[in-house]
Structure formats: C-alpha cells, structure tokens
C-alpha cells in the first residue's frame, strides 16, 4: 500500500496526522505542499481537497482530509494509539479531538500564522490579543487535566494526546510558553519520549527553512 501525506512542516494539523502515521508504524511518504505560494488554492489541489487545506492522505487511492479523520483511520488500521479501543474510549478520544480542533489548534494555528507569517505591519494587534486570551483559557483546561494524570485518555499515549499537543511543539512565538504550564511541559516531554517521536520539522519539509 502507498500512503502519501500532503503536508508542510509549519502546519500543526499536518503534524498531527504525520505523527500518528509515524508512531503507529504505517509506511508513508510526505508530499510537500507549497501553501504559502498558493498551491493549496490551485485547481489541481482543490480537485484533491475542495477545502483547500492540508493534511490530505492518499491511502492507496482512498483520499482522506482533516487530521482527526486521518488519525481515526490510523487507529482503525493498526489498533494503535486508541487505548483499549472500546467504544467509550474512542468517544473520549473524539471528545478531546473536538476540543483541540475548536479550542487549541483552532486558535493556536491562526494565532501563530498572524504572529509569524504575516508582514509585521499587517499583524492585527487587537485580534492577536483576543486570540491569545482564548488560547490561554483552553490551555488552562488542558493544564488542569494533565496535572492529574499522565495521558488524556487511558493509561498510555493516544490520538487524543497527539491532537491536543500538535501545535505546542513549535518554537515560533504564539503566546504559549511551556514554562508557564508545568503540567503541559511534563506531558509534552512524555510524548516526546515515546519511541519514534519526531519534531514536525523532522517529519515534513518546511516552507521557511532556517537561515
């Protein structure tokens, strides 16, 4: 089977899919999408994904979009990253995936974009301040959860952890400092200690390589 992930290194959503594939032991190949020069909005890419977003997984001709869907496929294919794989556990993983999409990645992604990838004179200070407050509130929820247990669901790493942690490994400033969240910091270190874990820039090509 050929598994191609359309992605780029700066995308935390693509990272969530890439890391799940990697840790579950699925053979996959990254295919760089030149997002910042408009490739995701091209007719060719829109034919692949009308949403104009990464990640997109081509699993031997089956096309999947959205990181949560790709993670769900990984769990179904491998039986990994899903705890005991009971219906209750899968619903709990889904609950945290939705929380992440709405409250963590859904805010951290655009906030990081505004603070790093727009020209400085076009960065809207009031919008950035509002979004930073929203992210802080979500991270306080996450901090409280991982202060009381090692993993979000069950006794080991699941796609719930991968989803909620996806954007939190990036070094570019987006109002998040691990030192401000000691429980999250320890949780991120536990995830990074998992055999096979890689940083997003080690899994996928970057649009903006370091100078």
C-alpha positions in Angstrom: 0.0 0.0 0.0 1.2 3.5 -0.9 0.4 6.2 1.7 1.1 9.8 0.7 0.5 12.7 3.1 0.2 16.1 1.5 1.6 18.4 4.1 4.2 21.1 5.0 6.2 21.4 8.2 4.7 24.6 9.5 1.2 23.0 9.6 0.4 21.7 13.1 -2.7 20.0 11.7 -0.5 18.1 9.2 1.9 17.3 12.0 -0.9 15.6 14.0 -1.6 13.3 11.0 2.1 12.7 10.3 3.0 11.9 13.9 0.1 9.4 14.2 1.2 7.7 11.0 4.8 7.6 12.2 4.1 6.3 15.8 1.6 3.7 14.5 4.3 2.3 12.2 2.5 3.0 9.0 4.7 3.4 5.9 4.1 6.8 4.5 5.7 9.5 2.3 5.4 13.2 2.8 4.5 15.3 -0.2 5.3 19.0 0.3 2.5 21.4 -0.4 3.7 25.0 -1.2 0.9 26.5 0.9 2.4 30.0 1.3 2.7 30.4 -2.5 -0.9 29.3 -3.1 -0.6 25.6 -4.1 -3.5 24.6 -1.7 -5.8 27.0 -3.6 -4.8 25.8 -7.0 -7.4 23.9 -9.2 -5.2 20.8 -9.1 -5.1 20.7 -5.3 -8.8 21.7 -5.0 -9.6 18.7 -7.1 -7.9 16.6 -4.4 -9.4 18.5 -1.5 -12.1 21.1 -2.2 -11.4 22.5 1.3 -8.0 23.8 0.1 -6.2 22.6 3.2 -3.6 20.1 4.5 -3.3 17.4 5.6 -4.6 15.2 2.8 -3.8 11.5 3.0 -3.9 9.4 -0.2 -4.0 5.8 1.2 -3.6 3.8 -1.9 -6.2 5.8 -3.8 -8.5 6.5 -0.9 -8.4 10.2 -0.2 -8.9 11.5 3.4 -8.8 15.0 4.7 -8.9 16.6 8.2 -6.3 15.5 10.8 -8.9 13.9 13.0 -10.2 11.7 10.2 -6.7 10.6 9.3 -6.0 9.8 13.0 -9.2 7.8 13.2 -8.1 5.8 10.1 -4.7 5.2 11.7 -6.4 3.8 14.8 -8.8 1.6 12.7 -5.9 0.3 10.5 -3.5 -0.5 13.3 -5.3 -0.8 16.6 -2.7 1.6 18.0 -3.0 5.0 19.7 -6.5 4.1 20.7 -6.1 2.8 24.2 -8.3 -0.3 24.8 -10.3 0.6 21.7 -13.6 0.3 23.5 -16.5 2.4 22.3 -16.2 4.5 25.4 -12.5 5.1 24.9 -13.0 6.0 21.3 -15.7 8.5 22.3 -13.3 10.1 24.8 -10.6 10.4 22.2 -13.1 12.0 19.9 -14.1 14.4 22.7 -10.6 15.6 23.1 -10.0 15.8 19.3 -13.0 18.1 19.0 -11.9 20.2 22.0 -8.5 20.5 20.3 -9.9 21.4 16.9 -12.2 24.1 18.4 -10.2 25.4 21.3 -6.5 24.6 21.0 -5.4 24.1 17.4 -8.4 26.1 16.1 -6.9 29.1 17.9 -3.2 28.4 18.0 -3.0 27.8 14.3 -4.3 31.1 13.1 -2.7 33.0 16.0 0.7 31.5 15.1 0.1 32.5 11.5 -0.8 36.1 12.4 2.2 36.5 14.7 4.9 34.9 12.4 3.9 34.5 8.8 2.3 37.9 8.0 4.4 41.0 7.5 4.9 42.8 10.8 2.9 45.9 9.6 -0.1 43.7 8.8 -0.3 41.9 12.1 -3.6 42.9 13.9 -2.7 43.6 17.5 -6.3 43.6 18.8 -7.1 40.3 17.1 -3.9 38.7 18.3 -4.6 39.8 21.9 -8.1 38.4 21.7 -7.0 35.1 20.3 -4.1 34.8 22.8 -6.7 35.1 25.6 -8.8 32.4 24.0 -5.8 30.1 23.8 -4.8 30.8 27.4 -8.2 29.7 28.6 -8.1 26.5 26.6 -4.5 25.7 27.8 -5.6 26.2 31.4 -8.2 23.5 30.9 -5.5 21.2 29.4 -3.1 22.1 32.2 -5.6 21.0 34.8 -6.3 17.7 33.0 -2.6 16.6 32.6 -1.7 17.8 36.1 -3.9 14.9 37.4 -2.8 12.1 35.0 -0.1 11.2 32.6 -2.3 10.9 29.5 -5.6 12.5 28.4 -7.3 9.1 27.8 -6.5 5.8 29.5 -3.0 4.7 30.6 -0.9 5.5 27.5 -0.5 7.8 24.5 -3.5 8.1 22.2 -4.5 10.2 19.4 -6.2 12.5 22.0 -2.7 13.5 23.2 -1.3 13.8 19.6 -4.2 16.0 18.6 -4.0 18.4 21.6 -0.2 18.6 21.6 0.2 19.2 17.8 0.8 22.9 17.8 2.6 23.0 21.2 6.0 21.8 19.9 6.6 24.7 17.6 9.2 27.3 18.7 7.8 30.3 16.8 6.1 32.6 19.3 2.3 32.4 19.6 1.8 33.4 23.2 2.5 29.9 24.5 5.5 29.4 26.8 6.0 25.9 28.2 7.4 27.4 31.4 4.0 28.9 32.2 2.4 25.5 32.1 4.5 23.0 34.1 2.0 20.1 33.7 1.7 20.6 30.0 5.5 20.9 29.8 5.9 17.5 31.6 3.2 16.0 29.3 4.9 17.2 26.2 8.1 15.7 27.4 6.4 12.3 28.0 5.0 12.4 24.5 8.4 13.3 23.0 10.0 10.4 24.9 7.8 7.9 23.0 9.9 5.7 20.7 9.7 7.0 17.2 8.6 10.5 18.1 9.9 13.3 15.9 9.6 17.0 15.8 7.4 18.4 13.0 10.3 19.8 11.1 12.0 16.4 11.2 8.9 14.7 9.7 8.0 17.2 7.0 9.7 19.7 4.8 9.5 23.4 5.8 8.2 26.3 3.7 10.7 28.5 5.6 13.9 26.6 6.3 16.2 28.2 8.9 18.8 30.6 7.5 
